[in-house]
């Protein structure tokens, strides 16, 4: 090896050593240049699409809703378990009827479960249901009282309802016959987390719809949100093991099997009310595009106030949701009759929530 070559190799080694040397001021190792560039590239790959998507949501919140995009008197509200376990009195029902009188609410989803993991429903879960139903029918004629049934699904953990088991599905159907025999005006199901494309759920809905149709009452479901970007549920599921969203095609498959579908359009991870409102507008349009005109489509309004990952109370407001619903309806199908909003949930609602619904949607 000649002297010139040796010196060149020494210089190269010195440069490499400098690249990996410890920062004497901070005491932290310096990152290799290539690693720093790779990290920057990854940040850009993640941030640029996110910023573009959020910008699109903000733009989606602009403009004016079309005239006449107000209640069609097909709205609903989720009610807590206290109405059927004896904690609520006739006086409470009278007050509730008074609250509902000047609204567009037509359906009450009253919590009558949960189902057991095997699909059965103990009668002890709803001891005062008949009394509540009769009291509502007296105080607010024309209001339907639906049994809100649900359970955690064993899709992301070892415990829960297993829809892949025919015996479990048969038990859910039997539980539905049982609850309707109590006098409920419909059955409303909320099963979570329900992954997009679940064929066992569709099979269950087909069986349930035969039961509700024979009884002359509606079959209603709470639905997951629709992919805000194509196949987003697959990407998110790969990263988190919690797909969260449904494909738009799967949402349509569910909507065609029921009489009423209510989108749980909250817990969206949006940090600002303008972004949340734009998100709701997008969800409204996506749902309208695939929901048959014969099915009631309801968009959920957040009547609760929590601060945690996925939900920020200052952003997910009832007023932003109402404006988003009206914008989505205006752009997609402003004349849709079988359309409304669903308020979640009665026991957490504030007067400000009710005013936002009244002033923005009922008018």
C-alpha positions in Angstrom: 0.0 0.0 0.0 1.5 3.3 -1.0 1.6 6.4 1.2 -1.0 8.3 -0.8 -3.5 5.5 -0.5 -2.9 5.0 3.2 -3.5 8.8 3.8 -6.7 8.6 1.8 -8.0 5.7 3.8 -7.0 7.4 7.1 -9.0 10.5 6.0 -12.0 8.4 5.2 -11.9 6.6 8.5 -11.6 9.9 10.3 -14.7 11.2 8.5 -16.6 8.1 9.4 -15.5 8.3 13.0 -16.6 11.9 13.2 -20.0 11.0 11.8 -20.5 8.5 14.6 -18.7 10.5 17.3 -20.4 11.6 20.5 -21.6 15.2 20.6 -19.3 16.5 23.3 -21.7 19.3 24.2 -24.9 17.2 24.7 -23.3 13.9 25.5 -25.6 12.2 23.0 -24.4 10.1 20.0 -24.7 11.8 16.7 -27.0 10.1 14.2 -25.4 8.9 11.0 -26.3 11.3 8.2 -28.1 8.6 6.2 -30.3 7.7 9.3 -31.2 11.4 9.7 -32.2 11.7 6.1 -34.3 8.5 6.3 -36.1 9.8 9.4 -36.8 13.1 7.7 -38.2 11.3 4.7 -40.5 9.2 6.8 -41.8 12.2 8.7 -42.5 13.9 5.4 -44.2 10.8 4.0 -46.5 10.7 7.0 -47.1 14.4 7.5 -47.7 15.6 4.0 -50.7 13.3 3.3 -52.1 14.1 6.8 -51.8 17.8 6.3 -53.4 17.5 2.9 -56.3 15.4 4.3 -56.9 17.9 7.2 -56.8 20.8 4.7 -59.5 19.0 2.7 -61.6 18.6 5.7 -61.3 22.3 6.6 -62.4 23.2 3.0 -65.3 20.7 3.3 -66.6 22.8 6.3 -66.9 25.9 4.2 -70.0 27.2 2.3 -73.6 27.5 3.2 -76.0 24.6 3.8 -79.0 24.4 1.3 -82.3 25.8 2.4 -84.6 23.2 3.9 -81.9 21.0 5.2 -83.5 20.6 8.6 -85.1 17.8 10.6 -87.4 15.4 8.8 -88.8 14.3 12.1 -86.9 11.0 12.0 -84.3 11.8 14.6 -83.3 9.5 17.5 -81.6 9.6 20.9 -79.7 7.0 22.8 -81.0 6.6 26.4 -79.1 5.1 29.4 -80.1 1.9 31.3 -81.7 3.9 34.2 -84.9 4.1 32.2 -85.6 0.3 32.4 -84.0 -0.7 35.7 -86.2 1.2 38.0 -84.1 4.3 38.7 -86.3 6.6 36.6 -89.9 7.5 37.7 -93.1 8.5 35.8 -92.2 12.1 36.6 -88.9 11.6 34.7 -90.8 10.2 31.7 -93.1 13.2 31.8 -90.1 15.5 31.8 -88.5 13.6 28.9 -91.8 13.8 26.9 -91.7 17.6 27.5 -88.1 17.8 26.2 -89.0 15.8 23.1 -92.2 17.7 22.2 -90.5 20.5 20.2 -87.9 18.3 18.5 -87.7 16.0 15.5 -87.1 12.9 17.6 -89.1 9.8 16.6 -87.0 7.0 18.1 -85.7 6.3 21.6 -82.9 3.7 21.8 -83.1 2.7 25.4 -80.3 0.5 26.7 -81.9 -2.9 27.6 -78.8 -5.1 27.6 -76.0 -5.9 27.4 -76.2 -9.3 25.8 -74.3 -12.1 27.4 -71.2 -13.3 25.5 -73.2 -16.3 24.4 -75.9 -14.1 22.9 -78.5 -14.6 25.6 -80.3 -11.8 27.4 -81.3 -12.2 31.1 -84.7 -10.7 31.8 -83.2 -9.2 34.9 -81.4 -6.7 32.7 -84.6 -4.8 32.0 -87.1 -5.3 34.8 -89.0 -2.0 34.3 -89.0 -2.0 30.5 -92.7 -2.5 30.0 -93.6 0.2 32.5 -91.3 2.6 30.7 -92.7 1.7 27.2 -96.3 2.2 28.4 -95.4 5.5 30.1 -93.7 6.9 26.9 -96.7 5.8 24.8 -99.0 7.7 27.1 -96.9 10.8 27.5 -95.5 11.1 23.9 -97.8 9.3 21.5 -96.1 8.5 18.2 -92.6 8.1 19.8 -91.1 4.6 19.2 -89.2 2.9 22.0 -86.5 0.6 20.6 -84.4 -1.9 22.7 -80.8 -1.0 22.5 -78.8 -4.2 22.6 -75.1 -4.8 22.3 -72.0 -6.4 23.5 -68.2 -6.3 23.0 -67.1 -8.6 20.1 -64.2 -11.0 20.5 -62.5 -9.5 17.4 -59.6 -7.9 19.1 -59.3 -9.9 22.3 -60.1 -13.2 23.9 -63.4 -12.2 25.6 -66.6 -11.2 23.9 -69.5 -12.2 21.6 -68.4 -14.5 18.8 -70.5 -14.0 15.7 -68.7 -16.8 13.8 -70.5 -19.3 16.1 -74.0 -20.3 14.7 -75.2 -21.0 18.2 -74.3 -17.5 19.3 -76.1 -16.0 16.4 -79.2 -18.1 17.1 -79.1 -17.0 20.7 -79.1 -13.3 19.6 -82.1 -13.9 17.4 -83.9 -15.6 20.3 -83.0 -12.7 22.6 -84.5 -10.3 20.0 -87.8 -12.3 20.0 -87.7 -12.2 23.8 -87.2 -8.4 24.0 -89.9 -7.6 21.3 -92.4 -9.7 23.3 -91.8 -7.2 26.1 -93.4 -4.6 24.0 -90.5 -2.7 22.4 -91.2 -0.9 19.1 -88.0 -2.1 17.5 -84.5 -3.6 18.1 -81.4 -1.5 17.9 -78.0 -3.2 17.9 -74.6 -1.8 18.7 -71.8 -4.5 18.4 -68.3 -3.3 18.6 -65.5 -3.5 17.5 -67.0 -4.8 14.2 -64.5 -5.1 11.4 -65.2 -4.2 7.9 -66.2 -7.2 5.7 -67.5 -9.3 8.6 -69.8 -11.8 6.8 -71.1 -13.3 10.0 -72.6 -10.0 11.0 -74.4 -9.8 7.6 -75.8 -13.3 8.2 -77.0 -12.3 11.7 -78.7 -9.2 10.2 -80.5 -11.3 7.6 -81.9 -13.5 10.4 -82.8 -10.6 12.7 -84.6 -8.8 9.9 -87.0 -11.7 9.4 -87.9 -11.5 13.1 -88.5 -7.7 13.2 -90.3 -7.8 9.9 -92.7 -10.5 11.2 -93.3 -8.3 14.3 -93.9 -5.2 12.1 -91.1 -3.2 13.8 -87.8 -1.8 12.6 -84.4 -3.3 12.7 -81.8 -0.6 13.6 -78.1 -0.7 13.9 -75.3 1.6 15.1 -72.6 1.7 12.4 -68.9 2.4 12.3 -67.6 5.4 10.3 -66.7 5.0 6.7 -63.1 5.1 5.3 -62.2 8.8 5.0 -59.5 7.6 2.5 -59.8 4.5 0.3 -58.9 1.3 2.2 -58.0 3.3 5.3 -59.4 0.7 7.6 -56.8 -1.8 6.3 -53.9 0.5 6.8 -55.0 1.5 10.3 -55.8 -2.1 11.2 -52.2 -3.1 10.2 -50.7 -0.4 12.3 -53.0 -0.7 15.4 -54.8 -4.0 15.2 -58.0 -1.9 15.4 -59.4 -1.2 11.9 -62.1 1.2 13.3 -63.6 2.2 9.9 -65.7 0.3 7.4 -65.3 0.4 3.7 -68.0 2.3 1.9 -69.1 -0.9 0.1 -69.5 -2.8 3.4 -71.5 0.1 4.9 -73.9 -0.2 2.0 -74.2 -4.0 2.5 -75.2 -3.4 6.1 -77.6 -0.5 5.2 -79.4 -2.7 2.7 -80.2 -5.3 5.4 -81.8 -3.0 8.0 -84.5 -0.4 8.3 -82.5 2.2 10.1 -78.7 2.8 10.4 -77.1 5.4 12.7 -73.5 6.4 12.1 -71.4 6.8 15.2 -69.9 10.0 13.8 -67.9 10.9 16.9 -64.5 9.8 18.4 -62.8 11.0 15.2 -59.4 12.2 16.5 -60.0 15.6 15.0 -58.4 18.4 17.0 -60.5 21.4 15.9 -64.2 21.9 15.5 -63.8 23.1 11.9 -62.0 19.9 11.0 -64.5 17.8 12.9 -67.4 19.5 11.1 -65.7 18.9 7.8 -65.2 15.2 8.7 -68.9 14.9 9.6 -69.8 16.5 6.3 -67.7 14.0 4.5 -69.1 11.0 6.4 -72.7 12.2 5.7 -71.9 12.3 1.9 -70.2 8.9 2.0 -73.1 7.3 3.9 -75.8 8.9 1.7 -74.2 7.6 -1.5 -74.7 3.9 -0.5 -77.7 4.0 1.8 -80.9 2.9 0.0 -83.7 5.5 0.1 -85.9 2.9 1.8 -83.5 2.9 4.9 -83.5 5.6 7.5 -80.0 7.1 7.7 -79.1 8.9 10.9 -75.9 10.8 11.6 -74.7 10.7 15.2 -74.3 14.0 17.2 -72.0 14.0 20.3 -74.0 14.9 23.4 -71.2 14.0 25.7 -67.9 15.7 26.8 -64.7 13.8 27.3 -61.1 14.5 26.6 -59.0 11.5 25.7 -57.2 10.1 22.6 -59.6 10.0 19.8 -62.1 12.6 21.3 -61.6 16.2 22.2 -64.7 17.9 23.7 -63.6 21.3 22.4 -63.5 20.0 18.9 -66.3 17.4 18.7 -69.3 19.7 19.5 -72.9 19.2 18.6 -73.0 22.5 16.7 -70.1 21.6 14.5 -71.7 18.2 13.9 -75.0 19.7 12.9 -73.4 22.1 10.5 -71.4 19.2 9.0 -74.5 17.1 8.6 -76.3 19.9 6.8 -73.4 20.5 4.5 -73.1 16.9 3.6 -76.8 16.5 3.0 -76.8 19.7 0.9 -74.1 18.5 -1.4 -75.2 14.9 -1.8 -79.0 14.5 -1.5 -80.8 17.5 0.0 -84.2 16.1 -0.7 -83.6 12.8 1.1 -86.7 12.2 3.3 -85.6 9.2 5.3 -82.7 11.1 7.0 -82.0 12.4 10.5 -79.6 12.8 13.4 -79.1 10.6 16.5 -78.1 12.2 19.8 -75.6 10.3 22.0 -76.3 10.2 24.9 -79.1 11.5 27.2 -77.4 11.3 30.6 -74.3 13.3 29.5 -76.1 16.0 27.5 -75.9 19.7 28.5 -78.4 22.5 27.7 -75.8 23.8 25.2 -76.0 20.5 23.3 -79.8 20.6 23.2 -79.7 24.3 22.0 -77.2 23.4 19.2 -79.6 20.6 18.1 -82.7 22.8 18.3 -81.2 25.9 16.7 -79.1 24.2 14.1 -81.3 21.3 13.0 -84.9 21.6 14.3 -85.4 25.3 13.7 
